[in-house]
Amino acid sequence: MDFRIADTFTDSLARLTGDEQKAVKTTAFDLQMNPASPGLSFHKLDKAKDKNFWSVRVNADIRLIVHKTGGSMLLCYVDHHDKAYGWAERRKLETHPATGAAQLVEIRETFKEIVVPVYVSAPEPANPAKAESRLFEDMDDAALLGYGVPSEWLPDVKKATETSLLVLAEHLPAEAAEALLELATGGKPQPVPVATTTPTPFDHPDAQRRFRTLKNADELQAALDYPWDKWTVFLHPEQRQLVERDFNGPARVAGSAGTGKTIVALHRAVHLARRNPDARVLLTTFNDVLAESLFAKLKRLLAAEPMLGERIDVFSLPVIANRLHKAKVGPVSIAPAEIVRQLLAESAKATGLTGITNQFLWAEWEHVVDPWQVQSWEQFRDLARLGRKTRLPEARRQAIWQIFDAARKELATRGLKTQAEVFAALSAALRNDKRPAFDHVVVDEAQDLGVPHLRFLASLAPSGGNALFFAGDQGQRIFQQPFSWRALGVDIRGRSRGLRVNYRTSHQIRSQADRLLARSVADADGNVEERSDTVSVFNGPAPDLRVFATAQDESASVAEWLKERVSEGMQLQECAVFVRSEAQLPRARAAVNGSGLGFRVLDDKAHAPDDAVSISTMQLAKGLEFRAVAVMACDDEVVPLQERISDVGDEADLRDAYETERHLLYVACTRARDRLIVTGVKPESEFLEDMRR
């Protein structure tokens, strides 16, 4: 008998308490091991339209809904008795008449009408607007069926307006909802492929995003242990195409927050390792915290295939570079940034040069001298200084070079190297290797790669197709200035693909956060990432933007907001509070303390806790996801951070500082799935006005 699990089951399981989940998992294992066990209590659902729906008793109140035929068992839903029965009575499992994909379809006749929820009450307008136009009224049935719309929902789809579409989409299968949302925003979605060679409706690409056949208890354990991480079980067809595609050179997947770039990177690494038993794969990113998160997710993904994981190394770029440097070049001591800053200041003081700030010297070192590994006056003189606007006449440039050269020589005397030097030395050594260290390299959060990183990656992997694969979003770039990848030998032109469907963030949160950024962004090589065609697949309350007279009022309001979220059933670990920098952490602590909830402050080594509200700076928000997020202390001179703006010594740095400050706020806001509140104290951040546009 085929034993399958549906994404609706993992969603419903996540909403139960911990003890209830344990009981459900025990029952699920019993069903897989012996569906005919006399200890299992099956009950026929007389009111269900689909006569293959049965309930299975978990305990006195919890019921597991299964779809049972002679050859298969599908776990569909779990909840308290009445809710579980009600869910089954409103659903049926069927094969779509046009596409051939298996779908759990909501029965249309159980609803009188699609009611648009009102999250914020507002007075009735004095002059009611004229009726909204119907978006799909002129489309023929065959076209709508080709997008996976169930037959009985065709009349409702043809009545859909901009106001009702998002609510309607929540009642439709995912492929239909995504296609309609894309059509409504001016896109041209591809029709769902028609099943011609798939053995069963469950093998259709769109069915595989909803249902998975579980071959053994280990696979079921992995699916039940991490119900929120649906990517470990379900992969969207658009994502699957990128995962399995053959590229004839370096490739990149882009997309705004929540579109599944990390999901694609993880599955891509597994796919490359699986299809070549001798391949070594590196899955990497730019810092240790994100690398640890990737490793944890990879373990979940490969819970049933641990041997495959032995051929996938997961390290941050500095860690793998330092390891390889030790093996191929020799041991190394990394110079802390504080030491480099100190040496630059001392060298500047010794030269007696005036009119140059320590901040300018550090920025020039960080963005020009160190990443490009400038070793001589001639190199520094002729360097284009891409992105730097402060003009340096040759005489002044030569005087400044003396400062950099003195600092560089002092580092060498002390036996210290910058991380960029390590990357450069290793890149040179690897170019002479006949056998590359890795056959494939997959890079997550690629928007924050610097010049040394990319040079290293270009030398690390072999030449040819499928060697380098990047995932990133230019709108989330917060650590590096843009530069030409092509100039360093990594040309992704023609091999850059975008993800457009957002699964993590509600339409309301995503669209308001998107106002912080441009509708499209181009990199230094002319590759354009479009943001305007992104669609979210679920609806929710609009973000709450509040401004207060005092920080005490702000903390009290956020405290009440957090208590409301918990009273709605959210777990503590599903909530987070973000602030711009460590100086604002006391305001976040005051808010969570006022709510009476437990919390943990994250640092660059701590992960989100399992039993407390997370408090963090925005820089550490990367890679995290929560159902409810409060972004606090968005005051004037805090966001953007005044001390960062004041220290800028170059026009290009100022522009980049403003951009990355916007990106930081965008990253923090898009960590939220369902609920978002953004607060500040008067005078508030100029960015809040942008979000209100």
Helices and strands as residue ranges (DSSP letters): E 2-6, H 7-14, H 18-33, E 42-44, E 53-57, E 62-68, E 72-80, H 81-89, E 91-95, E 102-106, G 108-110, H 141-146, G 151-153, H 154-159, H 162-169, H 174-184, G 201-203, E 211-213, H 217-225, G 230-232, H 237-244, E 251-254, H 261-275, E 281-285, H 288-301, H 306-309, E 312-316, H 317-328, H 337-351, H 358-364, I 365-369, H 377-382, H 394-413, H 419-430, E 440-443, G 446-448, H 451-460, E 468-471, G 474-476, G 486-488, E 496-498, E 501-502, H 507-513, G 514-516, E 520-522, E 528-530, E 535-536, E 544-548, H 551-567, G 572-574, E 575-579, G 582-584, H 585-595, E 599-601, E 613-617, G 618-621, E 626-631, H 642-646, H 651-669, E 672-681, H 686-692
